[in-house]
Amino acid sequence: MRLIEDAIIDKLRSGPCCFDEVVTSLPNFSWGEIFVAVDRMSRDRRVLLLQLGYSIYQVSLGPHVRAEAERATPCLEC
């Protein structure tokens, strides 16, 4: 997996957010780089896009990526 895709997944582990929030939270990447990565990741369902307004999109982890992230997180209650 590419570095930018890892960074996007790490950002989305805490929950869905708007695309602009993803961009501002990843200052080492340009808007265009993030757009291309999110587009690629949405095509294979690693992330899901939901249009909230005219040009406002919510980005969230796809179900299989979310499940993998939950399995990889150690259980603090165990």
N, C-alpha and C positions, 0 to 999 in steps of 0.2 A: 504494500500500500504506500502511496506517496505521502510525503511529509505534510502537505497541505490537507490531504484527506484525513490524516490522523488528527491534525489540529481541529478540523471541523467536527469530527466525531467527539473529541474531548470536550469541545464547547457545548455540544448538544447532549452530553451525558446528564447534565443538570436539568434538562427539560427543553421543550420547544422554545424557539425564539424567532424574532423577525430577522429576515436576511440582513438588514442593515446592522443589527446588533452583532451578527456573526462577523460582518466586515469590520466593525469598529473594535471587536475583541481580538482580531488577528492583524495587528498593524504591520507585521512583517510581509504580508501578502497584499497585492493590489486588489481592488474591487473586481477587475476583470479575471484575475487568477482564481479568486474565490467563486465567481459566477460560473466559470468553466468547470471547476471541480464539483460544485453543487449540481450543475447540470448533468455531469457524468455520473455522479452518485445517485441522482434521482432516477436515471435511466435503468440502473440495476437495483433500484429500491433500497439502497443503503440509507437514503434519506427520503423523506416525503415532503412535498410542498403543498401548502394550502393557501389559496388566494384569499386574503382578508379584505382587501380593498382594491382600488384601481391599480396601484402599483406597490401594494404591500403584500408580502408573502411571508408566511410562517414556515420555518424549516424545523423538522423533527427527525429523530432517528427512525429508520425503518424497523419493523418488528423483529426481524432476525438479528439486526445489529444491536438493538436494545437488549434482547435476550442474551446475546454474547457478552455485552458489557456488564449485565447483572451477574452472570456466572463468574466473570473475571474479578468482580469486586468481592473482597473478603468479607465474611460475615462478622460484624463486630459483636453480635449478641451470642455467638456460638462459644 
